[in-house]
Amino acid sequence: MSVQIREYAPTDALKPFVVHYWEGIFCGSSSAALYQKIAPTCYIDFILHLSEARCEIKLNSTWQMTPAFHLDGFWTAPFDIRFWDRVETFNIRFKPEAMYYLFGIPAAEFLNNPDNLEDVFGSSFISFCLQLEASKTVEDRIRLADAYLLKRLNKIKQKHFYVQMASDLIRHQNCEISVDSLSKEVCISLRQLEREFKSMLGISPKTYMRMARLNLVHQIISQQPNVSLAQLSYLCGYADQAHFAKDFKKLTGELPSAYLNGKGKAV
């Protein structure tokens, strides 16, 4: 049982929209599946399976095989996945506001939903996916992805987008900004900011802040595996450990200690 993740940077022009490309190798077995509980993140992942084996996702109490390529949409609650064999993937992690800039579709369309991309983006995107799948190296896939996304970026007429500005502020300031301050920073009213977030992302600025803060939790854990819960709550800007535990449970369904102990468990 093992998980291997490698991350790669996109070309500079795409960095406002793409967090990174990443490869994943998830090794379960026919007798003991690798189970993972996936917490909400503040991003959207494009997942391309490179082998016949795929992961399964638990939706409405039923395990379902994922498509060969799909989007792991915006999740506001945790979900479970499992791997019975060696599953290899190539993935693109998007900032949620990028979905509108690159594809003309608001991220709200993907809220709590692993979308089949053929239904959403049409045949040209499927052709791109098949080219990625046929490529022999990760370097070739990154070059293809850079070229395709740059072409998409040039096709979409860009406009002033308050949600992009506000989302960037939330992420770059490690969530240490109030919603009131956020509306002042982007020079729109609080009510308008709420409407913009609901329209484009399907969630409120406050919910996105919680998701971004949880993302920061995982980032710190990956860099400091032995960090204590008290240190973690402090580093993520919580007033106390109890507030951290309450917020964490709201998004993951579990207390921090139980969630971290069970993550990646094989049964």
N, C-alpha and C positions, 0 to 999 in steps of 0.2 A: 504494500500500500504506500503510495507516494504521490506528491504533487510537485511539479516543477513549473515555475513561471519565469519568463524572460521578457523584459520590456525594451522597446525601441522608440526613439524619438521620431516624430514626423518632420517633414521639411518645415522651415521657419514660417512660411506663409500660412501653414495650416495650424500652427500652435494656438491661435486664438479659438480654434474649434475642436481640435483633436488633442486629447491628453497624451496618449501614446498608443502605439501598436504593441501587442503582446502575444506571445506563444504560450500555450498551456499543454502540459502532458499530465494526465490524470490516470493513475494506475490502480484499478480495482482487479477483481478476479471473478471467475465464474462461481466460486464458492463463498466469496466474501466481498460484497460491494463496498466501495468507498462512498461514504455518505458525507455531505456537507450541507450546513445550513447557511444560506446566503442572506446577509443582512442588506437593507436598503443602502444604496450609495447615491451620491449626487450626480451620477453620470449614467450614460446609456451605452451598453456594449453590443457591438456587432460580433456575432459568433459564427465562425466557419469551421465545420468539422473537416478534418483532412484525412480521416480514415473511415472505414465502414462502421466502426463502433461509434456510438453516440451516447450522450448522457440522457438520463431520464429526469423529468421534472414533476414534482407533485403538485397538481392543481385540483382543487375541489375534492381532496382526499383520494385522488386517483393518480397513479403514476403514468406519465405519458412520454413517449419517445420524442425528443426534440427533432425539428427538421434539420436538413443538412446545413442550412444557413438561416439564421434568424436574429432578431434583435431581442436582447434582454432589456425590456423597457424600464421605465421609471417605476420602482417598487416602493411602496410606503409601508410594507409589512414584509417580514422574512419569508423565505420559501426554501424548500428542500430539494436537493438534486442528488443523484447517485450515479456511480460509474461501475459497471460490471466487468469491463475489460480495459485495455489501454486505449484511452481516448486522446487524440491529438487535435488541437484547435489553433487557428490563427484568428486574432481578434483586434477590433478597433474600438478604443474607448473614446466616445464623444462627450463633449460638454453638451448638456441637454439643449441649450439654446442654438447649438450648431445645426440641429435637425431642420430648423426653419431656414437658416442661411444657406445650407447646402442642398436641401431637398424641397424647400418650400412647404414643409409640413411641421406644425408645432409639436413639441415633445408631448403635449397633453394627449395626443393621439395614441401614445405608447404607454400610458399610465397603467401600471399593474398588468402588463400584457406582453408575453413573448410572441412577437409578431412574425408571421410568415412573410418574408420580404417580397415574394412575387406578387402577393395581393396588394402590397403597399407601393412598391417602387417600379414595378413593371419589368419588361423583358430586358431593357438595357442594363439594369442593375444585376439581373440574373446572369447575363453574359459576363459582367465584371466578376461576379462570384465564381463562375466556372473557370475563368482565367486564373484567378487566385488559387483555386483548387489544383489546377494543372501545373502551376509553377513548382519548380524543384527546390528552391531555396527561400529562406525568409527574406533575404535581400531582394530577390525578384518580386516577392509579394509586396514588400514595402514600396519599391519603385512603382509597381502597378497602382497601388493604393494612393500614393502621392499624386500620380498623374491623373487618376480618375477624379479624386476629390478636388484637385485644383481646377479641373475642367468644370466640375459642378459649381464651384465657387464663382467662377467667371460668368456662368450663365445666369445666376440669380442676382437680381437687382437689389443691392444692399440699401438699407435705410437705417435711420437712427433707431436703435433698439434698446429700450430702457432695461429690459430684463437681462440682456447680456451684460450691461454695465453693472447692474445690481448683483447678478450672480457672481461676476468676477470679484466684486468687492467682498461678498460673503466668503468666497473661497480664499482670497488672498489675505484677508484679515483674520483667518482662522476662526470665523464666526463671532469674533468679539466686536460686534456692532449691533445696535438695536434697530428694529424696523423703522422707528421714527428717524434715526440718524441716516438710515439707508435711503429713505425717500428724499431727505434733504441733499444727500450727496449726489443723487441723480437728477435733482431739480424737478421732481414731480410730487404731487400730493400723495399722502398715504393711501387714500382711496383709489387713486389711479394706479399706484404701484400694485395694490392688491388685485385690481382688475387685470393688469398686464400679466402678472404671474399666473393667475387663474386661466387666462386665455391661452398663454403660450406654453406653460408647464403643467397646468392642471392642478396645481397646489398653491398654497399661500407662501409668502416669503418666510414666514416663521417655520413652516414645515420644512422648507428647503434648508433653512439654517440648521435645523435638527439633523437632517440627512447629511449635510456637509460636516457637521461636528462629529457625527458617527464615523464618517470617512476619515477624519483626522485621528480618531481613536485607533482605527485599524492601521493607519500609517505609523503611528507611534509604536504600536505593538510590534509591527514588522521590523522596526529599527531597534527597539528595545524589548526583546521578548520577555525579560524578567521584570519589567516595570510593575510596581504594585498598583492596586486599584486606587489607593489614595493619591499616588503620584499621577496616575492617569487622569483622574478627575481634575486635579490641579492644572496639569499641562493643557487640558482641553477647555480650560476657562470656566469650569463649574464652581459655584460658590462652596459646595461641600460634596462629600461622597454620596450622601443620600439623594441629592438632586441629580447627580450623575446616574445613579442606579435607576431612579424613576424614569428619567429621559431615555436611558438605554433600553429599559424593559418596554417602554411604549413603542419603540421602533423594532425591537428584535423579538419581543415576546418572552424574554428571559432576563434574569439578573446577569450582570457582567460576568460574575464568577462562573455561573452555570453555562453560559454561552461559550466562554473561552475554553472551558474544560471539554466541552463537547464538540468543538469545531473540528471538522475533518475526521471524525470518528468512523472507523470501519466496523461493520457488524455483519 
